Amino acid sequence: MKRLAIYAIVLCLAVPLTAAVGQVGAQTSGFPGDYGRLFDGVPLPDDQKPPRPTFPARADGPTMDLALAAAQAAVKACNGYSIAVSIVDSAGMPKLFYVPDTTAGFHAYTALRKANTARVFDKPTSAVAALAKGDSAIAAQVRGDGNLLAFAGGVPLWSRDQLIGAIGVSGAEPSSVDERCALAAAEVIEDQLN
């Protein structure tokens, strides 16, 4: 009877463990590059670790110093507004979230969606919004992907005709002000790279 109880305990421990091994990205936010929590967020015992999954290499993007300078330029250009800035690399991976003390944190996610949209479409989000008004396929693409947002404020970043990422700004009203500030930030990066 004692042996049966031990087998039952081992089985109860082993079943969730084997299920967790295959769940590399089971609980992701859906943002590009978010692979979720490995093994449901709990480290596995050292003797039961499967091979680590392969993740993509770092993509092209601005350096951290340049991204920070650009974010600060956006805040300066948006003087009087509480904005957040998000910068992504060419693969859509986050490079920088910049949320000044006076800004609500949720603006970082809105800015991230704007940056991602500018990267996906290779154009400012204001242009994507204009396209979505006349093209039902683009409107459906934006509506169908929770990581896309076609409000002004996202602009792609270029280095010698190569897309290296995008910047998104959120917090100013109307969103055309966000775009003006994002363009000021993009200018800082592109001036240094071109």
Contact map, one row per residue, 1 for C-alpha under 8 A:
11111000000000000000000000000000000000000000000000000000000000000000000000000000000000000000000000000000000000000000000000000000000000000000000000000000000000000000000000000000000000000000000000
11111100000000000000000000000000000000000000000000000000000000000000000000000000000000000000000000000000000000000000000000000000000000000000000000000000000000000000000000000000000000000000000000
11111110000000000000000000000000000000000000000000000000000000000000000000000000000000000000000000000000000000000000000000000000000000000000000000000000000000000000000000000000000000000000000000
11111111000000000000000000000000000000000000000000000000000000000000000000000000000000000000000000000000000000000000000000000000000000000000000000000000000000000000000000000000000000000000000000
11111111100000000000000000000000000000000000000000000000000000000000000000000000000000000000000000000000000000000000000000000000000000000000000000000000000000000000000000000000000000000000000000
01111111110000000000000000000000000000000000000000000000000000000000000000000000000000000000000000000000000000000000000000000000000000000000000000000000000000000000000000000000000000000000000000
00111111111000000000000000000000000000000000000000000000000000000000000000000000000000000000000000000000000000000000000000000000000000000000000000000000000000000000000000000000000000000000000000
00011111111100000000000000000000000000000000000000000000000000000000000000000000000000000000000000000000000000000000000000000000000000000000000000000000000000000000000000000000000000000000000000
00001111111110000000000000000000000000000000000000000000000000000000000000000000000000000000000000000000000000000000000000000000000000000000000000000000000000000000000000000000000000000000000000
00000111111111000000000000000000000000000000000000000000000000000000000000000000000000000000000000000000000000000000000000000000000000000000000000000000000000000000000000000000000000000000000000
00000011111111100000000000000000000000000000000000000000000000000000000000000000000000000000000000000000000000000000000000000000000000000000000000000000000000000000000000000000000000000000000000
00000001111111110000000000000000000000000000000000000000000000000000000000000000000000000000000000000000000000000000000000000000000000000000000000000000000000000000000000000000000000000000000000
00000000111111111000000000000000000000000000000000000000000000000000000000000000000000000000000000000000000000000000000000000000000000000000000000000000000000000000000000000000000000000000000000
00000000011111111100000000000000000000000000000000000000000000000000000000000000000000000000000000000000000000000000000000000000000000000000000000000000000000000000000000000000000000000000000000
00000000001111111110000000000000000000000000000000000000000000000000000000000000000000000000000000000000000000000000000000000000000000000000000000000000000000000000000000000000000000000000000000
00000000000111111111000000000000000000000000000000000000000000000000000000000000000000000000000000000000000000000000000000000000000000000000000000000000000000000000000000000000000000000000000000
00000000000011111111100000000000000000000001000000000000000000000000000000000000000000000000000000000000000000000000000000000000000000000000000000000000000000000000000000000000000000000000000000
00000000000001111111110000000000000000000000000000000000000000000000000000000000000000000000000000000000000000000000000000000000000000000000000000000000000000000000000000000000000000000000000000
00000000000000111111111000000000000000000000000000000000000000000000000000000000000000000000000000000000000000000000000000000000000000000000000000000000000000000000000000000000000000000000000000
00000000000000011111111100000000000000110000000000000000000000000000000000000000000000000000000000000000000000000000000000000000000000000000000000000000000000000000000000000000000000000000000000
00000000000000001111111100000000000000100000000001000000000000000000000000000000000000000000000000000000000000000000000000000000000000000000000000000000000000000000000000000000000000000000000000
00000000000000000111111100000000000000100000000000000000000000000000000000000000000000000000000000000000000000000000000000000000000000000000000000000000000000000000000000000000000000000000000000
00000000000000000011111111000000000001110000000000000000000000000000000000000000000000000000000000000000000000000000000000000000000000000000000000000000000000000000000000000000000000000000000000
00000000000000000001111111000000001111100000000000001000000000000000000000000000000000000000000000000000000000000000000000000000000000000000000000000000000000000000000000000000000000000000000000
00000000000000000000001111110000011111000000000000000000000000000000000000000000000000000000000000000000000000000000000000000000000000000000000000000000000000000000000000000000000000000000000000
00000000000000000000001111110000001110010000000000000000000000000000000000000000000000000000000000000000000000000000000000000000000000000000000000000000000000000000000000000000000000000000000000
00000000000000000000000011111000001110010000000000000000000000000000000000000000000000000000000000000000000000000000000000000000000000000000000000000000000000000000000000000000000000000000000000
00000000000000000000000011111110011110000000000000000000000000000000000000000000000000000000000000000000000000000000000000000000000000000000000000000000000000000000000000000000000000000000000000
00000000000000000000000000111110010100000000000000000000000000000000000000000000000000000000000000000000000000000000000000000000000000000000000000000000000000000000000000000000000000000000000000
00000000000000000000000000011111010000000000000000000000000000000000000000000000000000000000000000000000000000000000000000000000000000000000000001100000000000000000000000000000000000000000000000
00000000000000000000000000011111110000000000000000000000000000000000000000000000000000000000000000000000000000000000000000000000000000000000000000100000000000000000000000000000000000000000000000
00000000000000000000000000000111110000000000000000000000000000000000000000000000000000000011100000000000000000000000000000000000000000000000000000000000000000000000000000000000000000000000000000
00000000000000000000000000000011111000000000000000000000000000000000000000000000000000000011110000000000000000000000000000000000000000000000000000000000000000000000000000000000000000000000000000
00000000000000000000000010011111111100000000000000000000000000000000000000000000000000000000000000000000000000000000000000000000000000000000000000000000000000000000000000000000000000000000000000
00000000000000000000000111110000111111000000000000000000000000000000000000000000000000000000000000000000000000000000000000000000000000000000000000000000000000000000000000000000000000000000000000
00000000000000000000000111111000011111000000000000000000000000000000000000000000000000000000000000000000000000000000000000000000000000000000000000000000000000000000000000000000000000000000000000
00000000000000000000000111110000001111111000000000000000000000000000000000000000000000000000000000000000000000000000000000000000000000000000000000000000000000000000000000000000000000000000000000
00000000000000000000001110000000001111111100000000000000000000000000000000000000000000000000000000000000000000000000000000000000000000000000000000000000000000000000000000000000000000000000000000
00000000000000000001111100000000000011111111000000000000000000000000000000000000000000000000000000000000000000000000000000000000000000000000000000000000000000000000000000000000000000000000000000
00000000000000000001001001100000000011111100000000000000000000000000000000000000000000000000000000000000000000000000000000000000000000000000000000000000000000000000000000000000000000000000000000
00000000000000000000000000000000000011111110000000000000000000000000000000000000000000000000000000000000000000000000000000000000000000000000000000000000000000000000000000000000000000000000000000
00000000000000000000000000000000000001111111000000000000000000000000000000000000000000000000000000000000000000000000000000000000000000000000000000000000000000000000000000000000000000000000000000
00000000000000000000000000000000000000101111100000000000000000000000000000000000000000000000000000000000000000000000000000000000000000000000000000000000000000000000000000000000000000000000000000
00000000000000001000000000000000000000100111110110000000000000000000000000000000000000000000000000000000000000000000000000000000000000000000000000000000000000000000000000000000000000000000000000
00000000000000000000000000000000000000000011111110000000000000000000000000000000000000000000000000000000000000000000000000000000000000000000000000000000000000000000000000000000000000000000000000
00000000000000000000000000000000000000000001111110000000000000000000000000000000000000000000000000000000000000000000000000000000000000000000000000000000000000000000000000000000000000000000000000
00000000000000000000000000000000000000000000111110000000000000000000000000000000000000000000000000000000000000000000000000000000000000000000000000000000000000000000000000000000000000000000000000
00000000000000000000000000000000000000000001111111000000000000000000000000000000000000000000000000000000000000000000000000000000000000000000000000000000000000000000000000000000000000000000000000
00000000000000000000000000000000000000000001111111100000000000000000000000000000000000000000000000000000000000000000000000000000000000000000000000000000000000000000000000000000000000000000000000
00000000000000000000100000000000000000000000000111110000000000000000000000000000000000000000000000000000000000000000000000000000000000000000000000000000000000000000000000000000000000000000000000
00000000000000000000000000000000000000000000000011111000000000000000000000000000000000000000000000000000000000000000000000000000000000000000000000000000000000000000000000000000000000000000000000
00000000000000000000000000000000000000000000000001111100000000000000000000000000000000000000000000000000000000000000000000000000000000000000000000000000000000000000000000000000000000000000000000
00000000000000000000000100000000000000000000000000111110000000000000000000000000000000000000000000000000000000000000000000000000000000000000000000000000000000000000000000000000000000000000000000
00000000000000000000000000000000000000000000000000011111000000000000000000000000000000000000000000000000000000000000000000000000000000000000000000000000000000000000000000000000000000000000000000
00000000000000000000000000000000000000000000000000001111100000000000000000000000000000000000000000000000000000000000000000000000000000000000000000000000000000000000000000000000000000000000000000
00000000000000000000000000000000000000000000000000000111110000000000000000000000000000000000000000000000000000000000000000000000000000000000000000000000000000000000000000000000000000000000000000
00000000000000000000000000000000000000000000000000000011111000000000000000000000000000000000000000000000000000000000000000000000000000000000000000000000000000000000000000000000000000000000000000
00000000000000000000000000000000000000000000000000000001111100000000000000000000000000000000000000000000000000000000000000000000000000000000000000000000000000000000000000000000000000000000000000
00000000000000000000000000000000000000000000000000000000111110000000000000000000000000001110100000000000000000000000000000000000000000000000000000000000000000000000000000000000000000000000000000
00000000000000000000000000000000000000000000000000000000011111000000000000000000000000001110000000000000000000000000000000000000000000000000000000000000000000000001100000000000000000000000000000
00000000000000000000000000000000000000000000000000000000001111100000000000000000000000011100001000000000000000000000000000000000000000000000000000000000000000000001100000000000000000000000000000
00000000000000000000000000000000000000000000000000000000000111110110000000000000000000001000000000000000000000000000000000000000000000000000000000000000000000000001100000000000000000000000100000
00000000000000000000000000000000000000000000000000000000000011111110000000000000000000000000000000000000000000000000000000000000000000000000000000000000000000000000000000000000000000000000000000
00000000000000000000000000000000000000000000000000000000000001111111000000000000000000000000001100000000000000000000000000000000000000000000000000000000000000000000000000000000000000000000000000
00000000000000000000000000000000000000000000000000000000000000111111100000000000000000000000000000000000000000000000000000000000000000000000000000000000000000000000000000000000000000000000000000
00000000000000000000000000000000000000000000000000000000000001111111110000000000000000000000000000000000000000000000000000000000000000000000000000000000000000000000000000000000000000000001100000
00000000000000000000000000000000000000000000000000000000000001111111111000000000000000100000001100000000000000000000000000000000000000000000000000000000000000000000000000000000000000000000100000
00000000000000000000000000000000000000000000000000000000000000011111111100000000000000000000000101000000000000000000000000000000000000000000000000000000000000000000000000000000000000000000000000
00000000000000000000000000000000000000000000000000000000000000001111111110000000000000000000000000000000000000000000000000000000000000000000000000000000000000000000000000000000000000001001000000
00000000000000000000000000000000000000000000000000000000000000000111111111000000000000000000000000000000000000000000000000000000000000000000000000000000000000000000000000000000000000011111100000
00000000000000000000000000000000000000000000000000000000000000000011111111100000000011000000000001000000000000000000000000000000000000000000000000000000000000000000000000000000000000001000000000
00000000000000000000000000000000000000000000000000000000000000000001111111110000000000000000000000000000000000000000000000000000000000000000000000000000000000000000000000000000000000001000000000
00000000000000000000000000000000000000000000000000000000000000000000111111111000000000000000000000000000000000000000000000000000000000000000000000000000000000000000000000000000000010011001000000
00000000000000000000000000000000000000000000000000000000000000000000011111111100000010000000000000000000000000000000000000000000000000000000000000000000000000000000000010000000000011111000000000
00000000000000000000000000000000000000000000000000000000000000000000001111111110001100000000000000000000000000000000000000000000000000000000000000000000000000000000000000000000000010000000000000
00000000000000000000000000000000000000000000000000000000000000000000000111111110000000000000000000000000000000000000000000000000000000000000000000000000000000000000000000000000000000000000000000
00000000000000000000000000000000000000000000000000000000000000000000000011111110000000000000000000000000000000000000000000000000000000000000000000000000000000000000000000000000000110010000000000
00000000000000000000000000000000000000000000000000000000000000000000000001111111111000000000000000000000000000000000000000000000000000000000000000000000000000000000000000010000110010000000000000
00000000000000000000000000000000000000000000000000000000000000000000000000111111100000000000000000000000000000000000000000000000000000000000000000000000000000000000000000000000000000000000000000
00000000000000000000000000000000000000000000000000000000000000000000000000000111110000000000000000000000000000000000000000000000000000000000000000000000000000000000000000000000000000000000000000
00000000000000000000000000000000000000000000000000000000000000000000000000000111111000000000000000000000000000000000000000000000000000000000000000000000000000000000000000110000000000000000000000
00000000000000000000000000000000000000000000000000000000000000000000000000000101111100000000000000010111000000000000000000000000000000000000000000000000000000000000000000110000000000000000000000
00000000000000000000000000000000000000000000000000000000000000000000000000100100111110000000000000110010001000000000000000000000000000000000000000000000000000000000000011110000000000000000000000
00000000000000000000000000000000000000000000000000000000000000000000000000100000011111000000000011110010101100100000000000000000000000000000000000000000000000000000000011100000000000000000000000
00000000000000000000000000000000000000000000000000000000000000000000001001000000001111100000000111100000001100110000000000000000000000000000000000000000000000000000001111000000000000000000000000
00000000000000000000000000000000000000000000000000000000000000000000001000000000000111110000011111000000000110110010000000000000000000000000000000000000000000000000001110000000000000000000000000
00000000000000000000000000000000000000000000000000000000000000000010000000000000000011111000011110000000000000010010000000000000000000000000000000000000000000000000111100000000000000000000000000
00000000000000000000000000000000000000000000000000000000000010000000000000000000000001111111111100000000000000010011000000000000000000000000000000000000000000000000111000000000000000000000000000
00000000000000000000000000000000000000000000000000000000001111000000000000000000000000111111111000000000000000000000000000000000000000000000000000000000000000000001110000000000000000000000000000
00000000000000000000000000000000000000000000000000000000001110000000000000000000000000011111100000000000000000000000001000000000000000000000000000000000000000000011110000000000000000000000000000
00000000000000000000000000000001100000000000000000000000001100000000000000000000000000011111100000000000000000000000000000000000000000000000000000000000000000000000100000000000000000000000000000
00000000000000000000000000000001100000000000000000000000000000000000000000000000000000011111110000000000000000000001001000000000000000000000000000000000000000000000100000000000000000000000000000
00000000000000000000000000000001100000000000000000000000001000000000000000000000000000011111111000000000000000000000000000000000000000000000000000000000000000000000000000000000000000000000000000
00000000000000000000000000000000100000000000000000000000000000000000000000000000000001111001111110000000000000010000000000000000000000000000000000000000000000000000000000000000000000000000000000
00000000000000000000000000000000000000000000000000000000000010010010000000000000000001111000111110000000000000000000000000000000000000000000000000000000000000000000000000000000000000000000000000
00000000000000000000000000000000000000000000000000000000000000010011000000000000000011110000011111000000000000000000000000000000000000000000000000000000000000000000000000000000000000000000000000
00000000000000000000000000000000000000000000000000000000000000000000000000000000000111100000011111100000000100000000000000000000000000000000000000000000000000000000000000000000000000000000000000
00000000000000000000000000000000000000000000000000000000000000000001001000000000000111000000000111110000000100000000000000000000000000000000000000000000000000000000000000000000000000000000000000
00000000000000000000000000000000000000000000000000000000000000000000000000000000001110000000000011111011101100000000000000000000000000000000000000000000000000000000000000000000000000000000000000
00000000000000000000000000000000000000000000000000000000000000000000000000000000011100000000000001111110000000000000000000000000000000000000000000000000000000000000000000000000000000000000000000
00000000000000000000000000000000000000000000000000000000000000000000000000000000000000000000000000111110000000000000000000000000000000000000000000000000000000000000000000000000000000000000000000
00000000000000000000000000000000000000000000000000000000000000000000000000000000010000000000000000011111000000000000000000000000000000000000000000000000000000000000000000000000000000000000000000
00000000000000000000000000000000000000000000000000000000000000000000000000000000011100000000000000111111101000000000000000000000000000000000000000000000000000000000000000100000000000000000000000
00000000000000000000000000000000000000000000000000000000000000000000000000000000010000000000000000100111111000000000000000000000000000000000000000000000000000000000000000000000000000000000000000
00000000000000000000000000000000000000000000000000000000000000000000000000000000000100000000000000100011111110000000000000000000000000000000000000000000000000000000000000000000000000000000000000
00000000000000000000000000000000000000000000000000000000000000000000000000000000000000000000000000000001111111000000000000000000000000000000000000000000000000000000000000000000000000000000000000
00000000000000000000000000000000000000000000000000000000000000000000000000000000001110000000000000100011111111100000000000000000000000000000000000000000000000000000000001100000000000000000000000
00000000000000000000000000000000000000000000000000000000000000000000000000000000000111000000000011100000111111110000000000000000000000000000000000000000000000000000000001000000000000000000000000
00000000000000000000000000000000000000000000000000000000000000000000000000000000000001000000000000000000111111111000000000000000000000000000000000000000000000000000000000000000000000000000000000
00000000000000000000000000000000000000000000000000000000000000000000000000000000000000000000000000000000011111111100000000000000000000000000000000001000000000000000000111000000000000000000000000
00000000000000000000000000000000000000000000000000000000000000000000000000000000000111000000000000000000001111111110000000000000000000000000000000000000110000000000001111000000000000000000000000
00000000000000000000000000000000000000000000000000000000000000000000000000000000000011110000010000000000000111111111000000000000000000000000000000000000000000000000001100000000000000000000000000
00000000000000000000000000000000000000000000000000000000000000000000000000000000000000000000000000000000000011111111100000000000000000000000000000111000000000000000000100000000000000000000000000
00000000000000000000000000000000000000000000000000000000000000000000000000000000000000000000000000000000000001111111110000001000000000000000000000011111111000000000001110000000000000000000000000
00000000000000000000000000000000000000000000000000000000000000000000000000000000000001110000000000000000000000111111111000000000000000000000000000000000111100000000111110000000000000000000000000
00000000000000000000000000000000000000000000000000000000000000000000000000000000000000010001000000000000000000011111111100000000000000000000000000110000010000000000010100000000000000000000000000
00000000000000000000000000000000000000000000000000000000000000000000000000000000000000000000000000000000000000001111111110001000000000000000000000111100010000000000000000000000000000000000000000
00000000000000000000000000000000000000000000000000000000000000000000000000000000000000000000000000000000000000000111111111111001000000000000000000000000011100000000011000000000000000000000000000
00000000000000000000000000000000000000000000000000000000000000000000000000000000000000000101000000000000000000000011111111100000000000000000000000000000001100000010110000000000000000000000000000
00000000000000000000000000000000000000000000000000000000000000000000000000000000000000000000000000000000000000000001111111000000000000000000000000000000000000000000000000000000000000000000000000
00000000000000000000000000000000000000000000000000000000000000000000000000000000000000000000000000000000000000000000111111110001000000000000000000000000000000000000000000000000000000000000000000
00000000000000000000000000000000000000000000000000000000000000000000000000000000000000000000000000000000000000000000011111110000000000000000000000000000000100000010000000000000000000000000000000
00000000000000000000000000000000000000000000000000000000000000000000000000000000000000000000000000000000000000000000011011111011000000000000000000000000001100000000000000000000000000000000000000
00000000000000000000000000000000000000000000000000000000000000000000000000000000000000000000000000000000000000000000010011111111000000000000000000000001111100000000000000000000000000000000000000
00000000000000000000000000000000000000000000000000000000000000000000000000000000000000000000000000000000000000000100110000111111100000000000000000001111111000000000000000000000000000000000000000
00000000000000000000000000000000000000000000000000000000000000000000000000000000000000000000000000000000000000000000000000011111110000000000000000000111110000000000000000000001001000000000000000
00000000000000000000000000000000000000000000000000000000000000000000000000000000000000000000000000000000000000000000000000111111111000000000000000000000000000000000000000000000000000000000000000
00000000000000000000000000000000000000000000000000000000000000000000000000000000000000000000000000000000000000000000010010111111111100000000000000000100000000000000000000000000000000000000000000
00000000000000000000000000000000000000000000000000000000000000000000000000000000000000000000000000000000000000000000000000001111111110000000000000000111000000000000000000000000000000000000000000
00000000000000000000000000000000000000000000000000000000000000000000000000000000000000000000000000000000000000000000000000000111111111000000000000000000000000000000000000000000000000000000000000
00000000000000000000000000000000000000000000000000000000000000000000000000000000000000000000000000000000000000000000000000000011111111100110000000000000000000000000000000000000000000000000000000
00000000000000000000000000000000000000000000000000000000000000000000000000000000000000000000000000000000000000000000000000000001111111111110010000000000000000000000000000000000000000000000000000
00000000000000000000000000000000000000000000000000000000000000000000000000000000000000000000000000000000000000000000000000000000111111110010000000000000000000000000000000000000000000000000000000
00000000000000000000000000000000000000000000000000000000000000000000000000000000000000000000000000000000000000000000000000000000011111110000000000000000000000000000000000000000000000000000000000
00000000000000000000000000000000000000000000000000000000000000000000000000000000000000000000000000000000000000000000000000000000001111111110000000000000000000000000000000000000000000000000000000
00000000000000000000000000000000000000000000000000000000000000000000000000000000000000000000000000000000000000000000000000000000000111111111000000000000000000000000000000000000000000000000000000
00000000000000000000000000000000000000000000000000000000000000000000000000000000000000000000000000000000000000000000000000000000000100111111100000000000000000000000000000000000000000000000000000
00000000000000000000000000000000000000000000000000000000000000000000000000000000000000000000000000000000000000000000000000000000001100111111110000000000000000000000000000000000000000000000000000
00000000000000000000000000000000000000000000000000000000000000000000000000000000000000000000000000000000000000000000000000000000001110111111111000000000000000000000000000000000000000000000000000
00000000000000000000000000000000000000000000000000000000000000000000000000000000000000000000000000000000000000000000000000000000000000011111111100000000000000000000000000000000000000000000000000
00000000000000000000000000000000000000000000000000000000000000000000000000000000000000000000000000000000000000000000000000000000000000001111111110000000000000000000000000000000000000000000000000
00000000000000000000000000000000000000000000000000000000000000000000000000000000000000000000000000000000000000000000000000000000000100000111111111011100000000000000000000000000000000000000000000
00000000000000000000000000000000000000000000000000000000000000000000000000000000000000000000000000000000000000000000000000000000000000000011111111010000000000000000000000000000000000000000000000
00000000000000000000000000000000000000000000000000000000000000000000000000000000000000000000000000000000000000000000000000000000000000000001111111000000000000000000000000000000000000000000000000
00000000000000000000000000000000000000000000000000000000000000000000000000000000000000000000000000000000000000000000000000000000000000000000111111110000000000000000000000000000000000000000000000
00000000000000000000000000000100000000000000000000000000000000000000000000000000000000000000000000000000000000000000000000000000000000000000011111111000000000000000000000000000000000000000000000
00000000000000000000000000000110000000000000000000000000000000000000000000000000000000000000000000000000000000001001100000000000000000000000000011111000000000000000000000000000000000000000000000
00000000000000000000000000000000000000000000000000000000000000000000000000000000000000000000000000000000000000001101100000000000000000000000011011111100000000000000000000000000000000000000000000
00000000000000000000000000000000000000000000000000000000000000000000000000000000000000000000000000000000000001001100100000001000000000000000010001111110000000000000000000000000000000000000000000
00000000000000000000000000000000000000000000000000000000000000000000000000000000000000000000000000000000000000000100100000001101100000000000010000011111000000000000000000000000000000000000000000
00000000000000000000000000000000000000000000000000000000000000000000000000000000000000000000000000000000000000000100000000001100100000000000000000001111110000000000000000000010000000000000000000
00000000000000000000000000000000000000000000000000000000000000000000000000000000000000000000000000000000000000000100000000011100100000000000000000000111110000000000000000000011011000000000000000
00000000000000000000000000000000000000000000000000000000000000000000000000000000000000000000000000000000000000100110000000011100000000000000000000000011111000000000000111000011111111000000000000
00000000000000000000000000000000000000000000000000000000000000000000000000000000000000000000000000000000000000100111110000011100000000000000000000000011111100000000011110000000011001000000000000
00000000000000000000000000000000000000000000000000000000000000000000000000000000000000000000000000000000000000000110011000111000000000000000000000000000111110000000011100000000001001100100000000
00000000000000000000000000000000000000000000000000000000000000000000000000000000000000000000000000000000000000000010011001110000000000000000000000000000011111000011111000000000000000000100000000
00000000000000000000000000000000000000000000000000000000000000000000000000000000000000000000000000000000000000000000000000000000000000000000000000000000001111100011111000000000000000000100110000
00000000000000000000000000000000000000000000000000000000000000000000000000000000000000000000000000000000000000000000000000000000000000000000000000000000000111111111100000000000000000000000010000
00000000000000000000000000000000000000000000000000000000000000000000000000000000000000000000000000000000000000000000000000000000000000000000000000000000000011111111000000000000000000000000010011
00000000000000000000000000000000000000000000000000000000000000000000000000000000000000000000000000000000000000000000000000000000000000000000000000000000000001111100000000000000000000000000000011
00000000000000000000000000000000000000000000000000000000000000000000000000000000000000000000000000000000000000000000000000000000000000000000000000000000000001111110000000000000000000000000000000
00000000000000000000000000000000000000000000000000000000000000000000000000000000000000000000000000000000000000000000000000000000000000000000000000000000000001111111000000000000000000000000000000
00000000000000000000000000000000000000000000000000000000000000000000000000000000000000000100000000000000000000000000001001000000000000000000000000000000000111101111100000000000000000000000000000
00000000000000000000000000000000000000000000000000000000000111000000000000000000000000001100000000000000000000000000000000000000000000000000000000000000000111100111110000000000000000000000000000
00000000000000000000000000000000000000000000000000000000000111000000000000000000000000111111000000000000000000000010001000000000000000000000000000000000000111000011111000000000000000000000000000
00000000000000000000000000000000000000000000000000000000000000000000000000000000000000111100000000000000000000000011011000000000000000000000000000000000011110000001111100000000000000000000000000
00000000000000000000000000000000000000000000000000000000000000000000000000000000000011110000000000000000000000110110010000000000000000000000000000000000011110000000111110000000000001001100000000
00000000000000000000000000000000000000000000000000000000000000000000000000000000000011100000000000000000000001111111000000000000000000000000000000000000111000000000011111000000011001000000000000
00000000000000000000000000000000000000000000000000000000000000000000000001000000001111000000000000000000000001100110000000000000000000000000000000000000110000000000001111100000011011000000000000
00000000000000000000000000000000000000000000000000000000000000000000000000000000001110000000000000000000001101100000000000000000000000000000000000000000100000000000000111110010010000000000000000
00000000000000000000000000000000000000000000000000000000000000000000000000000000111100000000000000000010001000000000000000000000000000000000000000000000000000000000000011111010010000000000000000
00000000000000000000000000000000000000000000000000000000000000000000000000000100111000000000000000000000000000000000000000000000000000000000000000000000000000000000000001111110110000000000000000
00000000000000000000000000000000000000000000000000000000000000000000000000000000000000000000000000000000000000000000000000000000000000000000000000000000000000000000000000111111110000000000000000
00000000000000000000000000000000000000000000000000000000000000000000000000000000000000000000000000000000000000000000000000000000000000000000000000000000000000000000000000011111110000000000000000
00000000000000000000000000000000000000000000000000000000000000000000000000000000000000000000000000000000000000000000000000000000000000000000000000000011100000000000000001111111111000000000000000
00000000000000000000000000000000000000000000000000000000000000000000000000000000000000000000000000000000000000000000000000000100000000000000000000000001100000000000000000001111111100000000000000
00000000000000000000000000000000000000000000000000000000000000000000000000000100000000000000000000000000000000000000000000000000000000000000000000000000100000000000000000011111111110000000000000
00000000000000000000000000000000000000000000000000000000000000000000000000000100000000000000000000000000000000000000000000000000000000000000000000000001110000000000000111111111111111000000000000
00000000000000000000000000000000000000000000000000000000000000000000000000000000000000000000000000000000000000000000000000000100000000000000000000000001111000000000000110000011111111100000000000
00000000000000000000000000000000000000000000000000000000000000000000000000001000000000000000000000000000000000000000000000000000000000000000000000000000100000000000000000000001111111110000000000
00000000000000000000000000000000000000000000000000000000000000000000000011101100000000000000000000000000000000000000000000000000000000000000000000000000100000000000000010000000111111111000000000
00000000000000000000000000000000000000000000000000000000000000000000000001000000000000000000000000000000000000000000000000000000000000000000000000000000111000000000001110000000011111111100000000
00000000000000000000000000000000000000000000000000000000000000000000000001000000000000000000000000000000000000000000000000000000000000000000000000000000001000000000000000000000001111111110000000
00000000000000000000000000000000000000000000000000000000000000000000010011001000000000000000000000000000000000000000000000000000000000000000000000000000000000000000000000000000000111111111000000
00000000000000000000000000000000000000000000000000000000000000000000111111000000000000000000000000000000000000000000000000000000000000000000000000000000000000000000001000000000000011111111100000
00000000000000000000000000000000000000000000000000000000000000000000010000000000000000000000000000000000000000000000000000000000000000000000000000000000001110000000001000000000000001111111110000
00000000000000000000000000000000000000000000000000000000000000000000010000000000000000000000000000000000000000000000000000000000000000000000000000000000000000000000000000000000000000111111111000
00000000000000000000000000000000000000000000000000000000000000000100110010000000000000000000000000000000000000000000000000000000000000000000000000000000000000000000000000000000000000011111111100
00000000000000000000000000000000000000000000000000000000000001000110010000000000000000000000000000000000000000000000000000000000000000000000000000000000000010000000000000000000000000001111111110
00000000000000000000000000000000000000000000000000000000000000000000000000000000000000000000000000000000000000000000000000000000000000000000000000000000000011100000000000000000000000000111111111
00000000000000000000000000000000000000000000000000000000000000000000000000000000000000000000000000000000000000000000000000000000000000000000000000000000000000000000000000000000000000000011111111
00000000000000000000000000000000000000000000000000000000000000000000000000000000000000000000000000000000000000000000000000000000000000000000000000000000000000000000000000000000000000000001111111
00000000000000000000000000000000000000000000000000000000000000000000000000000000000000000000000000000000000000000000000000000000000000000000000000000000000000110000000000000000000000000000111111
00000000000000000000000000000000000000000000000000000000000000000000000000000000000000000000000000000000000000000000000000000000000000000000000000000000000000110000000000000000000000000000011111
